[in-house]
Amino acid sequence: MKVYTTDKIRNVVLLGHGGVGKTTIVEAMAYLAGITSRMGRVEDGNTISDYDKEEIKRGFSISTSVIPIEWGDTKINILDTPGYFDFVGEVEEAVAAADGAIIVINGKAGVEVGTQKAWDICEKYNLPRLICVTGMDDDNASFRQTVLDMQELYGKKIAPFHIPVRKDEQLIGFINVITQEALRWDRNSQTVPMEVPEYSKENLGILREALMESVAETSEEFMDRYFSGEEFSENEIRQALRVNVEDCSMVPISMASGVQAQGIYPLLDDIVKYLPSPDKRQLKGINSNTNEVFDADYDFAKAKTAYIFKTIVDPFIGKYSLIKVGSGVLKQDDVLYNEERGMDDKIGKLYVLRGNKPEEVAELHAGDIGALAKLNKVVTTDTLSTKATPVTYIRTSISQPYTYKAYAAVNKGDEDKISQSLQRLMQEDLTLKVVQDPGNRQALLYGIGDQQLDVVVSKLKEKYKVEVELKQPRIAYKETIRGKADIDNKYKKQSGGHGQYGHVKMTFEPSGDLDNAYVFEQTVVGGTVPKNYFPAVEKGIQDSVLAGPLAGYPVVGIKAVLYDGSYHPVDSSEMAFKTATVQAFKRGIMEAKPVLLEPIVNLKVVAPDKFTGDIMGDLNKRRGRVLGMNPTDHGKQEIVADIPIAELYGYNTDLRSMTGGAGVYSYEFVRYEQAPSDVQEKEVAARAEAE
């Protein structure tokens, strides 16, 4: 692939609900650009962007892939993202590298939750966007209804560029609202002129008028001309549209059939005409030498910088760090400095990736997207720069995972290999997290949703040849006491020679501090227990609080006081006093009204207003206490509640079901509370059964 300068580059992310046809549009683009001789199909598992075995098996995108397309004198880097919500981290990484977006909507399904999520993420990053309504070859698809629904949501900034033309329930062509010309497709999907159908003229007039209003609002001069009845030239319209699209005050909406490769040609043209090149976008970092702002702004004349927005780790093709050049011109064998790691790296060869196929290039200009191989110590969101001008860019904000399951090796001895494999998967997907829970003797795998965790299990088996089993995690309960106990415990053992003798008199009561396991005091007088045995007594308590006698969970909030006892000058030992203390502890806890404590989290659920009743009813069933509601943007509510974390198992799936995927949640631990008697009885019974 030849080298492209910054002004001839477009970085475009495809966004939308799962299954709307984003990958099919990429196939049509690649076909029209001459990259492929025939279009692949998701159903056949032969598309350029869905190359992973898991994607082929499941029939949908799991990872973001980059497909560079040469269109005329412009290079378009297409970032094809997953539509399913479990893989939102891939979308966030791709958006961080994009300068414009195409929101894809299926004309039959209409505006879906994923459509609105795509719009929200564009708003968050102030990303210029086009909308493409695909699947228009289906007679049940409605371009008009989709336009109306989007205008109802987002107002007059939604500007239709096309009107579909149908004949005998078949899509045969479209009308260009800007030029007011009608075009139909021939057998080779090429367009030829046709007459504007009589039934379309009224609609064309309405849409044309709405478009002219938007154009007029770009300047006072245009507004005056509009009100005086003047017509704008096509060049004036397109220039005004370019300005409006770049500042996000207008969003063109067009139509296509990805399967038939119809409407894709004008879509590619619109990308070049209306979406900005990187040099029209701002990019700022911090110069670590001066602590001043570094205005990179994709300027090829400034010091070399690049941002790693994604990592691919594959046991077969190796590791690739996908980069976007922030400034300067990267060349092969450049030495770049990683300020975060404090190390130099010779980058070796430069590549562009088309799906999983690397292609070597001589250089990459500011704003271009490429790949570096075998940079072992760098991670996604790192910045590469020069040692003379060390720059750091703001790291991409990636969604936090809240769904988790316990995992264990199916085959003993695979633990180390599983750990290494998970580390590689976490390099690729920043929404994956592994947490060790020694208190419950379990390892936890966190992700955005159950589907993502299932994919991880499958990848471990297929790619790394190790098997793990997912199961419901044990809850981190704790034990404490509500009463006081006075225990007199003597440990005496004679077995020939020296025996064992330890005698303690102790009280156990609540300390009032649940953040610490125990408080130990001694009030022994008269030397009934020598001072040299006090540490052994405390060691007995220290060991005992690790697993309480009620249900085997850690004990907290205990005050233990040694006030008396006795010893034997020959048979007493540290071990004997420690054993006596352990026995006293078990008896004392069970006599001092032991209770089970459960972890409580503060839960925040954000969903459209119409779902709040269902959500609060469901939280009540889960023993949640709703604390309040706060209105947020776009008719949504944030519901705040305290809820036992045990009740959140499976909540991600249930919330999506209740809200059609529109609800999201987060939580953080706040405190421990006494568990209800039925929960305590269940855990005590489980402990007894395990023994």
N, C-alpha and C positions, 0 to 999 in steps of 0.2 A: 504494500500500500504506500502511496506517495505521501510526502509531508505536506501538511496543511497549516496555513497561518491562522492566527486567532480569529480573524474576521470571517474566515471561511469554515468555521466549526459551529455546530449546533449540538448541544448536549440535552437530550430530551428523554424524560422518564415517562413510561406508560403506566397509568394508574387506573384502578377501577375494581369493581366487585369481582369475586372469583367466578370464572366461567363465562365472562362477557366476550372473550375473544381477543385478548391482548396479544397472545402468542401467535394467533392466526394472522393478525395484522402485521406482525413482524415478518412472518413468512411471506406475505404478499409484498411487503416492501423489499425484502431481499430478492424476491423473484423479479420484480419490476426493475430493480437496480442491476440485474444481471449477475448477482452473486450465486444464485442457484438456477438450474435449468428447469426445475419443477418445484412446485410448492409442497412442503411437508405438511403432515396433518398430525394434530395432537393425538387423535385416536390411533394413528399408526405408529406413534412413538418415534417419528423421524424429523422433528422440527430442529432448527438450529439452536434455539434458545433453551428448550427443555431437553437437555442432553443427559442429565443425571438419571441413573437407573431408577431411583425412587420416583422421579417426575414421570418417567415413561410408564412405570408400573401403575401409578396412581392417576395419571391423566390430568395433572395440573402442575403449575409452577410452584417450586419450593424455594428456589434461590433466585436472586437477581442475576441476570446475565447481560453482558454488553455486546451489542451487535452493531459494529460500525458499517455505515452504508455510504457509498459515494453517489451523490445525486447532483449531476451537473458539475459545477466547480466547488461544491460544498461537501464536507464530510459531516454526516449526521451520526452521532453516537447514540444509538437507541438503548435505553436501559429498561429491559422487560422485567417487571416486578411481579411477585405473587399477589393474588387477590384475596387469598384466605387470611383471616385476621391473625391466626397463629404465627404467621411469618412476617409480622409487621416490622421487625428489626431489619429485614432485607429491604423493605420499602424506605425506611428512614435512612439507611445508608445510601440508597440510590438517589433519593431526593437531595441529599447533601452534595452530590456530585452534579446535579442537573442545573441547567439554566432556564429550562422551560418544561412544560408537562403537556401530555395529552391524556385527558380523562376519557376513558372508553366506557360507553354505555350500550348495553344490548337493547336494541329497539323494541324487542318483544317483551323483555322483562321490565324495561323502563328504569326510572331512578330507584336505586337500591341503597341499602345502608353503606355498602362499599363506595358508592358514588359520592355520598356525603362525606365519608371519611377521607376520600381522595381530595375533595374540595377543601376540607378543613386543613389538611396537611399543606396544600398549596398556599392557603391563606397564612398559615404559620410561617412559612418560608418566603412569603411574598413572591411566589413563583408564577410568571406569566404562563397562560395555559390556553389550549384549544380543547374543544370537546368533539369527539367523534362518535356518532351513533352508528353502531355496526349491526350486522345481522339483518340488513335491510332487504336482503333477497327473500326473507320470510314474509309472506303476505300478512301475517298477524303483527308484524313490527309496525310501530307508529312513530314516525319522526315528529309529526306535529304534536302528539301528546307528550313526547319526551321534552320538546322545546317548552311547551306550556308548563310542565311540571318544574323544569329547571328555572324558568322565569318566575314562577310562583315562589320558589325557594330563594333565588338570588337576584331577582329584579331585572331591570332593562339592560344590564350589562351583558346578558346572554343574547348574542347577535347571530341569528341564523344566516349562514352563507349559502345554503342549498335548499331546494325544494325537490323532494323525490317525484319522479314521474312514473306512473304505473299504467300498464295496459294488460287487460285480461288477467288481473291479479298477479302480474309479474312486474318486477322492477326493471324498467328498460332504460332509464336515464335520470337526469336531474336538471334543474334550472339553477344557474349561477345568479344569486341575488345581486351581486355587485355589477356584473355586466348585463344582466337581464336576458342572457342567452340560454337556450335549452340545448342540451347535448344528450345523445343516446349512445349506448355501447354497442359496438358491432361484435361479431363472433370472437374476435381476438381481445375483447375488453378494451379496445381503443374507442375514443369518443369521436362522434361525427355530429355536425349541427342538425338540429331539427326545429320545427315550429313549437313555440310555447303553446301548450294545450289551452283551450279556451277556459276549462274549469280551473286552471291554475292561476289565471291572470289576477283575480281578485286577491288571492292569498299573496301573490308576488307583490302586488301593490302595497299591501299592509306591511309585509316584512321589509320591503324596500324603504318605506317611509320611516319605520322604526330604526333602520340602519342609518338613514340620512340624519335623523335626530341625534344619534350618537356621534356621528361625524361632526355635526354642527357644534356640538358641545366642546370640541377640542380647542377652539379659539374664538375670540370675539368676532374676528373677520368672517369666519365661516358661519357664525351665528347670524350676523347681519345679512350675509348672502342667502342663507337658508330662508330667513323671514321675508326677504324680498323676492323669493321664488326662483332664485338662480339654481341651476344644476351644477353639481360638482363633477369634475373630470374623473376618469377612472384612476389616474395617477394621484390626484388629490385625495380620493377616497382611500386608496391603499396606503398612502403616507399617513393619513390621520388614523387609520386602523392600526398601523404599525406602532404609532405612538401610544394609542389606547391599550393595545395588547401588552406592550412592554411595561406600562405602569399599572397593569391589572384592572383598569377601569372598563375593559371590554373583553368578553370571552366569546370568540367565534365558535359556532356549533355547525358541524358539517355531517355528512352521512356517507356510509360506505358498506360494502359487503366484502369482508376479509376473505371469505371462502372463494368468492368469484374474482377477487382482486379488482373490484370495481370501487371507484371513489378513492383509491389509495394514491393514485397519481396526483390529483389535486391536493391531497393531504400532505404529501411530501413537499409539493410546491409551497403550501401554506406554512409548513415548518420553516422553510428557508426564508420566506417573505416576512413572516410575522413574529416568529420567536427569536429572541435576541442571541447574538453571538456572545461568548464569555466576556469580551471586552466592554460590553454594555452593562455588566454586572459588577457589583462591588465585592471585594474580598480584603479583609483586614486581619492582620496577625499582630503579634508582639515580638519586637526585636529584643532578644534576651540580653544583648550587650548594653543597650541603651535604655531598656524598659519603655521604649516609645512605640507608638502604633506604626506598624509596617503596612503601608497602603499597597498591597500587591496588585489588586484590581486587574489581574490577568494581563499584566504589562510584560511583553516579551523583552523589554530593555532593562528590566530590573533584575536583582539577584535571583538566582535559581531557587525555587521552592516547589514542593509537591506535598499533597495531602493524601494519606492512605485511607481510602474510604471503604475498602472491602478486602477481605482475604479469602483466597481459595486454597484449601489444603486437601490434596488428593493423593492417596497412596500410589497411584499410577502416573499422574502427570506432574506431581510435586507441588510445591507451594508457590503461589503467585500473589503478590501484593498489588492490588488495583489502585492506581493513583490518578489524581487530577492535578495537572501542573498549575500551580498558583501564579507563578511569574517566571520570567526567563525562558530559556530554551534548553531542555535536557538533551544531552548527547550520550552516546554509548561510552562506557568506561568513566563517566563523571564520578567524582568522589563526593558524596553528600554526607552531611552531618545530621545526626538524630539528637536534638537537644534533650528530649525526654529520657533517652537512654545514655546520653553522654558518650556517644561513639560515632566513629566514621564508618561509612559503608561504600565500597566500590560497587556501583550498580550494575556493571557489566553490560549485557545486552538490553535493549529496549524492545518491548513487544506491544502489539495491540492484540487483544483477545476477541475472536468472533465466536461467541459461545465458549467452547472449551478448546478451540484451536488457536494457538499462538502464531502470530506472524511478525517477523522481525522488522523493525523500522530504524532508520538512521537517527532520527531526532523527534522530539515531541515539543511543540510550541505551547506557550502559556494558554491554558484553557482546555487543552486536549486531554483525553483519557487514554491511559495505557496501562502496562503491567510490567512489574519487575520480578525477576525470578530469584529464589533462594536467598532472600533477606531474612535470615533465621530469627533474629532477635527483635525485629520490628513487629508491631501489632496494629490492627485496625484503629484508626483515629490518631496515629502518630504523624508527625510532620517531618519531612526531610528538607534540608536547606544547606547552605554553605557555612563553613566554620567562621568565615569572615562576617557573615550576616546571619546569625542563628535566629530562625523565626519559629514561632509556635502558633498554630491556628487553633481556634476554639474547637474542642472535640464535639462530634455529633452527639446529640441527645438521643439515647436509645431507650426504648420502653423497658420498664422493670418487669421481671417475671414474678408472678404470684401463685401460679399453679405448680404444685410439686407432688412428687411421688417418691417413695423409697425404692431403691434399686439394689439388686444383689446379683452376683455372678451365678449363672446356671451351672457352670463347671468350675469346681474348686481349682485354684491355681491360676485362674485367668484375671485375678484382681489387678495385678500390675499392668497387664496389657489393656484392660478396660479403662484404667485410669489414664494411660497414655492416649488411648483413642478418644476418650472424652475431652482431653485437653486439646486435641486437634479440632474436634467438632466445635469446641468453644471459641477457638481462634476464628473459625468461619462464621459463627453465629453468636453475636454478643448478647442475645437474650437467653442463652443457655447458662446455667450456673449449677455447680456441684457444691453441696454443703455437707460437711461431716457432722454428725450428731452423736458424739460419743456417749452422752447421757442415756440415749435410747439404743445405743449400739446399732446405728443405721446410717446409711449414706443416702442423701436426698438429691434428686435431680429436679431443678426448677426450669420452667419454660413459660411461654405465653398461654399455651393451652394443651389439652390432651392429645390433639392430633400431632402437634409438634413433637411431643415426647414419644409418641408411637413411631414417628419418622426416625427419631434418634435411635431407638431400639433396632429398627430395621437396617439403618445405616451401619450400626455396629456389627450386625450379623453379616451383611452383604459386603461391606467395604473392608472391615477390619477383622472379620472372622472370629468375633467373640459374641457371646450371648448373655444378655442380662434379662432379669425378670423385674417388672414393675409391680408394686403392690401398694396398698393403702399405708401411709406412714403412721407410725406410732406417735401419739401426741405427747408433748413434753410436759406431762403432769408433774406436780410436786406434792410432797406431803408435809403437814405441819400438825400442831396440836392446839386445842382450844382450852384444855384444862391443865391441872397440875398433878404430878405423881411423885410419891416419895418411895424410893426403892432401896431395899437392903439386899445386896447380892454378894454371895460368897462363892468363889470358884476354888474348889479343893480337889486335888487329884493325887493319888498315891500309887506309884507303880514300881516300887523298889528303888532304893537309892534316894536321891533327891526327889521330892514331890513338887507339886505346883500349888501355890496358895496366894489368893488375892481376894481381898474383901473391901467392897466399896459401899458407902451409903450416899445416895445421890438424890437430888430433886431435879425434875424436868418440868419446865413451864414455858409459855410463849415468851419470846424475847421482844416481840413487837417490831422486829426488823426482818421483813421477808426477803430483803436483798442479800442477806448473809445467811449461811447455813446454820451457824451456831455461835453461841457465846459460851465460853467455858470459864468458870470461876471455881476457886477452892477456898473454903473457910475452915480448913482442918486446924484444930488446936491440940496441943499436947503430943504431937508426933505420932498419932495413931496410924497415919499413913505417911511414911517418910517422903521428904521433898523430892528425892530422886525418882519416885514413882509417878509424880504428877504428870510429866510428859507422856508416860505410857497411858495414863488415863485419858489425856486429851487425844492421843493417837487413836485410842479405841473409839472415841466420839467421831473423830475425823473420818475414820474408815466407815463407821456405821451410817453417817448421813448420806453416803453415796447411793444407798439403796434402802429405803425405809421398810419397816416390817408390815405396813398396811397393804401396799400393792407393788412394792419394789421400785418406787420412784424416789428421786433425790429428796432429802428432808431439808426444810428451811425454817428459819424463825424459831430455833430452839435455844433456850437458856439452860445449860446443865451446870449444876453446882455440886461439887464434891465437898461434903461437910464432915464425913467421918468414915471409919473403916477400921481394919486391923491388918497386921502383917505377921509373917513368920520369919524369924531371923535366918533360917536355912532355906525353907521351901519357897519363899516369895521371890518373884522375878518380874521384870518389865512385861514379859509375855503373859504372866498370870494376871497382873493387874489390867492389862489391855483386854484380855479375854473376859475378865469379870465385868469390865465396863461395857463391852459389846453386849453381854447378856443383860446387864442392867438397862441399857439403852432400849433394847427390844421390848422388855417388859414395861419400861417407863412410858414409851411412846404409846403402846397399846392401852395403857391405863389412863392416859391423859387426854382422852377424847380426840383420837386422831381423825384428821379430815384430809380429803384430797383437794388440791388446788388446781384449777385449770387456767391456761393462758387466755387472756382477753385481748383482742385487737380492736383498734379504732378503724372502722371500715368506711370508705367513701365510694359511693356508687354514683356515676354520672350517666344519665339516660334522658331521653325525651320525656317531657312533662306527662304525656299520656300513659306512661308505664309506671308512674310513681306509686299508684295504689297497689298494683300487683307486687312491686318490689318490696314495699313495706309490709304487706301481708306475708310474703315469703320470709322476710327477716324475722318477723314475730314467731313464725313456726320454727325458726332456727335458734330460738332463745336470744335473739338480738334485741337491743334496746335502742330504738330510734331516738337520736338526740336533736335532730333538726333537719331542715332542708334549706339549701341556698340556691337561688336562681343563677344559671350560668348563661353563656352565649347560645343563640339560635334555639330558644325555646327548650332548653334542657335544665334539669334540676340535679343538684348534688345532694344526695341523701347521706347523712352522717349517722353512724350507729356504732355502738359497742357490741361485740359479739364474740362468743367463744370460738377460738380458731378451729376447734374440732368440728364445728358446724359448717365450716367453709369448704370441706372436702367435696369436690364436684361442683362447686358454686359457679365456676366459669361456664360450664356447659349449661347449667340451669338458667343463668342470667342471660346468656345469648338466646336461649329458647324463649324466655319471657319477652325479650325486647327485639327479637329478630336480628340479633347481632349488634344492635345500636348501643347497648349498655357496656360500660367498662368499669372496672373497680380497682382499688388499691387499698392497702391496709398497712398498719404498723403496730407492733406490740406496745401495749400500754401498762398492763399489770396482771397479777394473778388474783383470782377470786375463788372462794370456796365452791366446789362443784356440787350440783344437786345430788341428793341421796341415790337416785337411780343410776347416775353416771358412776358414782363411787362404788356402788354395789357391783356394777358390771365389771369395773376394773379389778376389784378385789377377787371376784369370781374367776376372771381371766388369769390372775396371778396364781390362784389356787390350782387351776386346771393345768397351768404350765409346769407347776411343781409336781 
